[in-house]
Amino acid sequence: MVFFNAIHQKTGFRAGFLLLFLVSFIWSSCDAPRSNPLDPENPSNRIYQIRGTVLSAETNPRPLGGVTVFWPNENLSTRSSDDGSFILPCEKRLPGWLVFTLDGYSSDSVMINWSGEKSVTVSPRMNALPVLGGLNIYSTVRNKYSNTEFLLFFEVTLTDADDDIDSVKIICAPLGIEIGLTKQTASYFEGRFYDYELNLTEFNDVIGKQFLVIAVTKSGKIYQVGSSTVLRVIRDEIEVITPKNSDTLTTQTPLLNWNRFTPGFSFTYTIEIYTDETEPVLQWKKEQVSSDEIFMQVDTLLTVTPNSDRFFWVIWCIDEYKNKSRSKPAGFTIRL
């Protein structure tokens, strides 16, 4: 009582009572077992957690917020915060796959093995899905005197945040076609194939068939990014009138003439003049010529030398989908 009287005299009754409470609490805590199931220091608790940070798979990774983190073993889910971090409390410590999903990214999963621990930390890297930026598939028919050439052209543009597209394939299951395109830049792929390279017995078979565009990443992941069809093969041929059959001209700006072409769809002409030699050289070209025209005056001088005075010209029909058909070459000579 002397002790508490002294306290009362110096600090008052309330301070004495508080000190007595604290002494009693500390004494009881020291010897009491840690039986609270929520106490992280309780060795017998059964509260577990999976934590981690979700990053992009770019060369310079960035955190991904809004990722759905799903734990199928207990049907639990959460979302990553803006800094990519997440915590998922669990009641059981069973091994299984932790699944990550986010719009615009390929879903991913990580195998969780607790190994006797109460907390597991993971750092998944998610791949951005390739996005198709442009796709052109069109047919080309080249009429010659000896034969007719049929080709199919493919132009594909992809955007990919991870910049890891390794290759692009074109697949048409109904025709048994699976071909690879040539990578011109990190995002642009193209290819041209003759009918015999595609094992086609009838080129018109390509019309209306679905061609799938498949992107393959450097890690080997495969994505179907789009599809398209060939809408037309222009087999009708434009007939040239003059000059042709090695006509001899005395002008370097000849007047070109052809029969009116009426295939039944919208189109424009492209006209080209080449030197007639082993490796022809383009001398003149005019694009976007109206389908109403049947004459065209060459508007620049063709280069004529004693060793290079023979030429040929061709005229193309090109529809709105880039499908093309070319006339037979028509030859002429210029003598000045």
C-alpha positions as CSV (number, residue, x, y, z in Angstrom):
1,M,0.0,0.0,0.0
2,V,2.9,2.3,0.6
3,F,3.9,1.9,-3.1
4,F,0.4,2.9,-4.4
5,N,0.1,5.6,-1.8
6,A,3.3,7.1,-3.2
7,I,1.9,6.9,-6.7
8,H,-1.3,8.5,-5.7
9,Q,0.5,11.3,-4.0
10,K,2.6,12.0,-7.1
11,T,0.3,11.2,-10.1
12,G,-3.1,10.6,-8.8
13,F,-5.4,7.6,-8.7
14,R,-5.9,7.2,-12.5
15,A,-2.1,6.9,-13.2
16,G,-1.8,4.3,-10.5
17,F,-4.7,2.3,-11.9
18,L,-3.2,2.4,-15.4
19,L,0.2,1.2,-14.2
20,L,-1.4,-1.7,-12.3
21,F,-3.3,-2.7,-15.5
22,L,-0.2,-2.7,-17.7
23,V,1.8,-4.7,-15.2
24,S,-1.0,-7.3,-15.0
25,F,-1.2,-7.5,-18.8
26,I,2.5,-7.9,-19.4
27,W,2.7,-10.6,-16.7
28,S,-0.2,-12.6,-18.2
29,S,1.1,-12.3,-21.7
30,C,4.5,-13.7,-20.9
31,D,3.3,-17.0,-19.8
32,A,0.1,-17.3,-21.9
33,P,0.3,-19.7,-24.9
34,R,0.0,-18.1,-28.4
35,S,-3.4,-19.7,-29.1
36,N,-4.9,-17.0,-31.3
37,P,-5.5,-18.6,-34.7
38,L,-4.9,-15.2,-36.4
39,D,-1.6,-14.6,-34.7
40,P,1.1,-14.9,-37.3
41,E,3.5,-16.1,-34.6
42,N,1.2,-19.0,-33.7
43,P,3.0,-22.1,-34.9
44,S,-0.3,-24.0,-35.3
45,N,-2.3,-21.4,-37.3
46,R,-3.6,-22.5,-40.7
47,I,-3.6,-19.1,-42.5
48,Y,-1.5,-19.2,-45.7
49,Q,-0.9,-16.7,-48.5
50,I,0.3,-16.4,-52.1
51,R,1.8,-13.1,-52.9
52,G,3.8,-11.6,-55.8
53,T,4.1,-9.0,-58.6
54,V,2.8,-9.3,-62.1
55,L,5.1,-7.9,-64.8
56,S,4.9,-7.6,-68.6
57,A,7.2,-9.8,-70.7
58,E,8.9,-6.8,-72.5
59,T,12.6,-6.3,-72.6
60,N,12.1,-3.6,-70.0
61,P,9.3,-5.1,-67.8
62,R,6.6,-2.9,-66.4
63,P,4.0,-3.7,-63.6
64,L,0.6,-4.8,-64.8
65,G,-2.4,-3.6,-62.7
66,G,-5.9,-5.1,-63.0
67,V,-4.7,-8.6,-63.6
68,T,-7.2,-11.3,-62.3
69,V,-5.3,-13.8,-60.1
70,F,-7.3,-17.0,-59.7
71,W,-6.6,-19.9,-57.3
72,P,-8.8,-22.8,-58.5
73,N,-8.1,-25.0,-55.5
74,E,-10.3,-22.8,-53.3
75,N,-12.1,-20.8,-56.0
76,L,-10.4,-17.6,-54.7
77,S,-9.5,-14.6,-56.8
78,T,-8.1,-11.1,-56.5
79,R,-6.7,-8.3,-58.7
80,S,-3.2,-6.9,-58.9
81,S,-2.8,-3.3,-57.9
82,D,-1.4,-0.5,-60.1
83,D,2.2,-1.6,-59.0
84,G,1.4,-5.2,-60.1
85,S,1.4,-6.6,-56.6
86,F,-1.2,-8.9,-55.1
87,I,-1.8,-10.9,-51.9
88,L,-4.1,-13.9,-51.9
89,P,-4.9,-15.4,-48.4
90,C,-5.6,-19.2,-48.5
91,E,-7.1,-21.7,-46.0
92,K,-5.4,-24.8,-47.5
93,R,-1.9,-25.6,-48.4
94,L,-2.5,-27.7,-51.5
95,P,-0.3,-27.6,-54.7
96,G,-1.9,-26.3,-57.9
97,W,-1.8,-23.8,-60.7
98,L,-2.3,-20.1,-60.0
99,V,-3.9,-18.5,-63.1
100,F,-3.4,-14.9,-64.4
101,T,-5.7,-13.2,-67.0
102,L,-5.8,-9.7,-68.4
103,D,-7.4,-8.3,-71.6
104,G,-4.9,-7.9,-74.3
105,Y,-2.5,-10.4,-72.8
106,S,-2.0,-14.1,-73.1
107,S,-3.2,-15.9,-70.0
108,D,-0.5,-17.4,-67.8
109,S,-0.2,-19.8,-64.9
110,V,2.4,-20.6,-62.2
111,M,2.7,-23.9,-60.3
112,I,2.4,-23.4,-56.6
113,N,4.4,-25.8,-54.4
114,W,4.3,-24.7,-50.7
115,S,7.3,-26.8,-49.7
116,G,6.2,-26.6,-46.0
117,E,6.1,-22.8,-46.1
118,K,3.1,-20.6,-45.1
119,S,3.8,-18.0,-47.7
120,V,4.8,-18.3,-51.4
121,T,6.0,-15.5,-53.6
122,V,5.8,-15.6,-57.4
123,S,6.7,-13.1,-60.2
124,P,4.8,-14.0,-63.4
125,R,5.6,-12.4,-66.7
126,M,2.6,-11.9,-69.1
127,N,2.9,-11.7,-72.9
128,A,1.0,-9.0,-74.7
129,L,-1.2,-10.5,-77.5
130,P,-0.1,-9.6,-81.1
131,V,-2.6,-7.2,-82.7
132,L,-3.3,-7.4,-86.4
133,G,-2.8,-3.9,-87.8
134,G,-3.3,-4.7,-91.5
135,L,-4.0,-7.6,-93.8
136,N,-4.2,-7.8,-97.6
137,I,-4.6,-11.0,-99.5
138,Y,-5.1,-10.6,-103.3
139,S,-4.7,-12.5,-106.5
140,T,-2.6,-11.5,-109.6
141,V,-2.9,-12.9,-113.1
142,R,-0.2,-12.3,-115.6
143,N,-1.1,-13.1,-119.2
144,K,1.7,-14.1,-121.5
145,Y,1.8,-15.5,-125.0
146,S,3.2,-18.8,-123.8
147,N,1.2,-19.3,-120.6
148,T,-0.6,-17.5,-117.8
149,E,0.9,-17.0,-114.4
150,F,-1.2,-17.1,-111.2
151,L,0.0,-15.6,-108.0
152,L,-1.3,-15.0,-104.5
153,F,0.0,-12.1,-102.4
154,F,0.0,-11.7,-98.7
155,E,0.7,-8.5,-96.7
156,V,0.5,-8.6,-92.9
157,T,1.2,-5.8,-90.4
158,L,1.3,-6.7,-86.6
159,T,1.7,-4.6,-83.5
160,D,3.1,-6.2,-80.4
161,A,4.1,-4.5,-77.1
162,D,6.6,-7.2,-76.4
163,D,8.3,-6.9,-79.8
164,D,8.9,-10.6,-79.9
165,I,7.1,-11.8,-83.1
166,D,9.4,-14.3,-84.7
167,S,7.4,-15.4,-87.7
168,V,4.0,-15.3,-89.4
169,K,2.3,-18.3,-91.1
170,I,-0.7,-18.4,-93.4
171,I,-3.0,-21.5,-93.1
172,C,-5.9,-22.5,-95.3
173,A,-7.1,-25.9,-94.2
174,P,-9.6,-26.5,-97.0
175,L,-6.8,-26.1,-99.6
176,G,-4.1,-27.8,-97.5
177,I,-2.0,-24.6,-97.5
178,E,0.5,-23.8,-94.8
179,I,3.1,-21.2,-95.8
180,G,5.5,-18.8,-94.0
181,L,5.8,-15.1,-94.9
182,T,9.0,-13.2,-95.2
183,K,9.8,-10.8,-92.3
184,Q,10.6,-7.4,-93.8
185,T,10.5,-5.4,-90.5
186,A,9.7,-6.1,-86.9
187,S,6.0,-5.6,-87.7
188,Y,5.6,-6.2,-91.4
189,F,5.5,-9.6,-93.2
190,E,4.8,-10.4,-96.8
191,G,4.9,-13.2,-99.4
192,R,3.9,-14.1,-102.9
193,F,3.3,-17.6,-104.2
194,Y,2.6,-19.1,-107.6
195,D,-0.3,-21.5,-107.9
196,Y,2.1,-24.5,-108.3
197,E,3.8,-23.5,-105.0
198,L,0.5,-23.7,-103.3
199,N,-0.3,-27.1,-105.0
200,L,-3.4,-25.6,-106.6
201,T,-4.8,-27.4,-109.7
202,E,-7.4,-24.6,-110.2
203,F,-6.5,-21.1,-109.1
204,N,-10.1,-20.0,-108.7
205,D,-10.4,-22.4,-105.7
206,V,-8.8,-19.7,-103.5
207,I,-11.9,-17.5,-103.9
208,G,-14.0,-17.4,-100.7
209,K,-11.7,-19.7,-98.7
210,Q,-10.6,-18.5,-95.2
211,F,-6.9,-17.9,-94.8
212,L,-5.8,-17.7,-91.1
213,V,-2.9,-15.5,-90.0
214,I,-0.8,-17.2,-87.3
215,A,1.8,-15.3,-85.3
216,V,4.7,-17.2,-83.6
217,T,6.7,-15.6,-80.9
218,K,10.4,-16.1,-80.2
219,S,9.4,-18.3,-77.2
220,G,7.4,-20.5,-79.5
221,K,3.9,-19.4,-78.5
222,I,1.3,-19.4,-81.3
223,Y,-1.5,-17.0,-81.8
224,Q,-4.2,-16.7,-84.4
225,V,-4.4,-13.0,-85.0
226,G,-6.9,-12.7,-87.9
227,S,-8.2,-14.1,-91.2
228,S,-9.4,-13.0,-94.6
229,T,-10.5,-14.3,-98.0
230,V,-9.7,-13.7,-101.6
231,L,-12.8,-12.1,-103.1
232,R,-11.9,-12.2,-106.8
233,V,-9.6,-13.6,-109.5
234,I,-9.6,-11.5,-112.6
235,R,-9.2,-13.9,-115.5
236,D,-10.6,-11.6,-118.2
237,E,-7.8,-10.1,-120.2
238,I,-7.4,-6.5,-121.5
239,E,-6.7,-6.5,-125.2
240,V,-4.2,-3.9,-126.5
241,I,-4.6,-2.3,-129.9
242,T,-1.5,-0.2,-130.7
243,P,1.4,-0.2,-130.6
244,K,2.1,-3.9,-130.8
245,N,3.7,-6.7,-132.9
246,S,7.0,-4.7,-133.0
247,D,5.4,-1.6,-134.6
248,T,8.1,0.9,-135.5
249,L,7.4,4.4,-134.1
250,T,9.2,7.7,-134.7
251,T,8.2,9.4,-131.4
252,Q,9.5,9.0,-127.8
253,T,6.0,9.8,-126.5
254,P,3.8,7.1,-128.1
255,L,0.0,7.1,-127.9
256,L,-1.2,3.9,-126.3
257,N,-4.6,2.4,-127.2
258,W,-6.5,-0.6,-125.9
259,N,-10.0,-2.1,-126.1
260,R,-12.6,-0.9,-123.6
261,F,-12.6,-3.3,-120.6
262,T,-15.9,-4.1,-119.0
263,P,-15.5,-6.8,-116.3
264,G,-18.5,-5.8,-114.3
265,F,-16.8,-4.3,-111.2
266,S,-15.0,-1.1,-110.3
267,F,-11.4,-0.9,-111.2
268,T,-8.6,1.4,-112.4
269,Y,-5.8,0.9,-114.9
270,T,-2.0,1.0,-114.4
271,I,0.1,1.2,-117.5
272,E,3.9,0.3,-117.7
273,I,6.5,0.6,-120.4
274,Y,9.7,-1.5,-120.2
275,T,12.9,-1.9,-122.2
276,D,12.7,-5.1,-124.2
277,E,15.9,-6.9,-123.0
278,T,16.9,-9.9,-120.9
279,E,16.5,-7.8,-117.7
280,P,13.7,-5.3,-118.6
281,V,13.9,-1.8,-117.1
282,L,10.8,0.2,-116.2
283,Q,10.8,3.4,-118.3
284,W,7.4,4.8,-117.7
285,K,4.4,4.2,-115.5
286,K,1.0,5.7,-115.0
287,E,-1.3,4.7,-112.1
288,Q,-4.9,5.3,-111.2
289,V,-6.0,5.7,-114.8
290,S,-9.8,5.8,-115.1
291,S,-11.7,2.7,-116.3
292,D,-13.4,5.0,-118.9
293,E,-10.1,5.6,-120.8
294,I,-9.0,3.7,-123.9
295,F,-6.1,6.0,-124.9
296,M,-3.1,7.3,-123.0
297,Q,-0.4,9.6,-124.3
298,V,3.1,9.0,-122.7
299,D,3.9,12.3,-121.1
300,T,7.7,11.9,-120.7
301,L,10.4,11.0,-123.3
302,L,11.4,7.4,-123.4
303,T,15.2,6.9,-123.5
304,V,16.3,5.6,-126.9
305,T,19.9,4.6,-127.8
306,P,21.2,2.6,-130.7
307,N,21.5,-0.5,-128.5
308,S,18.2,0.1,-126.7
309,D,15.4,1.1,-129.0
310,R,13.0,-1.8,-128.4
311,F,10.2,-1.6,-125.8
312,F,7.1,-3.3,-124.6
313,W,4.1,-2.1,-122.7
314,V,1.4,-3.8,-120.5
315,I,-1.8,-2.6,-118.9
316,W,-3.2,-3.8,-115.6
317,C,-6.7,-3.9,-114.3
318,I,-6.7,-3.4,-110.5
319,D,-9.9,-3.7,-108.5
320,E,-10.6,-2.1,-105.1
321,Y,-9.2,-5.1,-103.2
322,K,-5.9,-5.0,-105.1
323,N,-6.7,-8.1,-107.2
324,K,-4.9,-7.6,-110.6
325,S,-4.9,-8.9,-114.2
326,R,-2.2,-7.9,-116.7
327,S,-2.5,-7.9,-120.5
328,K,0.0,-9.7,-122.7
329,P,3.1,-7.6,-123.4
330,A,2.9,-5.6,-126.6
331,G,6.2,-4.8,-128.3
332,F,7.3,-1.8,-130.4
333,T,10.5,-0.1,-131.7
334,I,11.4,3.6,-131.7
335,R,13.6,4.8,-134.6
336,L,14.5,8.5,-134.5
